[in-house]
């Protein structure tokens, strides 16, 4: 059996694709796998060991007339011919797309040549590419049940699998995770993460909130800042009360320790982050990124509606507003446990395995 996976450039697309490939290989080590990626922002950043990889010169296309956009359009057309060559040489039985413009040529050509296709949508609101591809794909897998309302296709072609997360993100014993950071079990541990590049807005609001908090319960902070704010935050944390014990990172590879150690997460609402919060059943204060076609706001609303998160829109974010919300959690262990329990039976576990099952059913 041959399976070709096409995905976009962001971690929100790539990591679910890799999780799917890992689960597929675990199920049948004899499956021949090929991963097709866009060239931009990929080479050297992620190691795709164990998988054959091909690259396409695809770039986002904007609705405006300029030289950069024309170059992107020609690259997109070129990618169709390259995708055709890849299909002819690899001869896949199934093509699986994980969204974005980068998966369009491969999935469309697979449909044209009557190769079975499955696409996966990570967000509540489908992106433009997946809205188009859903009309042609044999099956569309969704991460949230609510997504079906945005897809104008027959229900029989929609399957609810959840969003696969990286296989290394396994729950650890809390003491083991706390020991990794040199923390203790008495303190209240907060994870702050603003997406893959960090968020200056969240970084500053969180530091501001800590600076106006009254001394009380010991706070332990795992703060993943991104590169740009690392030095600034390092200096600012030195000015805070001894009651706050920070561990500051530009980037943290071992996120399973951070999630397993934490009582509360302050974060954006990217699809990968939401899937990881679900996996670790973590209460959260979510500040959706406002420039993402409402994707993040709708993702955050899903957790808010089931009582797993509080949401602060970015235009309402301030040190005072964030402090007020954090105060509701820090001295209220019962609320933390109640929000953790709200995750039970609300979301699909083992998303990667369910996605593999749907893919295999097409063969």
PEKA-V533353 format. One record per residue. N is the residue number from 1. NEAR is the number of other ideal C-beta (glycine too) atoms within 8 Angstrom. Layout:
# PEKA-V533353
((N,NEAR) (N,NEAR))
This chain:
# PEKA-V533353
((1,9) (2,12) (3,15) (4,16) (5,15) (6,14) (7,16) (8,13) (9,11) (10,8) (11,7) (12,11) (13,15) (14,15) (15,12) (16,18) (17,13) (18,10) (19,14) (20,17) (21,12) (22,10) (23,14) (24,13) (25,11) (26,6) (27,8) (28,7) (29,5) (30,5) (31,11) (32,7) (33,13) (34,15) (35,13) (36,14) (37,14) (38,13) (39,9) (40,7) (41,5) (42,12) (43,5) (44,3) (45,5) (46,5) (47,3) (48,8) (49,4) (50,4) (51,9) (52,6) (53,9) (54,9) (55,10) (56,13) (57,10) (58,12) (59,10) (60,5) (61,9) (62,6) (63,3) (64,5) (65,4) (66,6) (67,5) (68,6) (69,11) (70,9) (71,9) (72,12) (73,9) (74,8) (75,11) (76,13) (77,8) (78,9) (79,12) (80,11) (81,8) (82,11) (83,13) (84,9) (85,8) (86,13) (87,16) (88,7) (89,6) (90,9) (91,6) (92,12) (93,8) (94,15) (95,16) (96,15) (97,18) (98,17) (99,14) (100,12) (101,10) (102,13) (103,16) (104,11) (105,14) (106,15) (107,16) (108,11) (109,12) (110,14) (111,11) (112,6) (113,7) (114,4) (115,11) (116,10) (117,17) (118,17) (119,17) (120,17) (121,14) (122,13) (123,13) (124,12) (125,10) (126,10) (127,12) (128,5) (129,11) (130,13) (131,11) (132,9) (133,16) (134,14) (135,8) (136,9) (137,14) (138,7) (139,12) (140,16) (141,15) (142,14) (143,15) (144,10) (145,6) (146,8) (147,14) (148,10) (149,5) (150,8) (151,12) (152,3) (153,8) (154,5) (155,5) (156,4) (157,10) (158,13) (159,9) (160,10) (161,14) (162,13) (163,14) (164,13) (165,14) (166,7) (167,9) (168,5) (169,11) (170,6) (171,7) (172,9) (173,6) (174,9) (175,7) (176,10) (177,15) (178,13) (179,8) (180,9) (181,12) (182,5) (183,11) (184,6) (185,6) (186,4) (187,11) (188,11) (189,14) (190,14) (191,17) (192,15) (193,11) (194,15) (195,12) (196,5) (197,8) (198,14) (199,12) (200,10) (201,10) (202,14) (203,17) (204,9) (205,14) (206,12) (207,13) (208,12) (209,13) (210,11) (211,9) (212,8) (213,10) (214,3) (215,5) (216,7) (217,7) (218,8) (219,13) (220,16) (221,13) (222,15) (223,14) (224,14) (225,15) (226,15) (227,9) (228,8) (229,11) (230,11) (231,6) (232,8) (233,13) (234,9) (235,8) (236,9) (237,12) (238,6) (239,6) (240,11) (241,5) (242,3) (243,8) (244,10) (245,9) (246,9) (247,11) (248,9) (249,9) (250,8) (251,7) (252,8) (253,4) (254,7) (255,9) (256,12) (257,12) (258,15) (259,16) (260,13) (261,15) (262,13) (263,8) (264,16) (265,14) (266,15) (267,16) (268,14) (269,15) (270,11) (271,13) (272,13) (273,12) (274,14) (275,16) (276,12) (277,15) (278,12) (279,10) (280,11) (281,10) (282,11) (283,12) (284,13) (285,15) (286,15) (287,17) (288,14) (289,12) (290,9) (291,3) (292,8) (293,5) (294,7) (295,13) (296,13) (297,12) (298,12) (299,16) (300,14) (301,10) (302,12) (303,15) (304,12) (305,6) (306,9) (307,7) (308,13) (309,12) (310,9) (311,12) (312,12) (313,10) (314,10) (315,5) (316,7) (317,12) (318,8) (319,12) (320,8) (321,11) (322,16) (323,12) (324,8) (325,11) (326,14) (327,9) (328,9) (329,14) (330,11) (331,7) (332,8) (333,6) (334,6) (335,10) (336,12) (337,8) (338,9) (339,12) (340,10) (341,8) (342,10) (343,11) (344,6) (345,2) (346,7) (347,6) (348,8) (349,5) (350,7) (351,15) (352,13) (353,8) (354,13) (355,15) (356,12) (357,8) (358,13) (359,14) (360,8) (361,6) (362,11) (363,8))
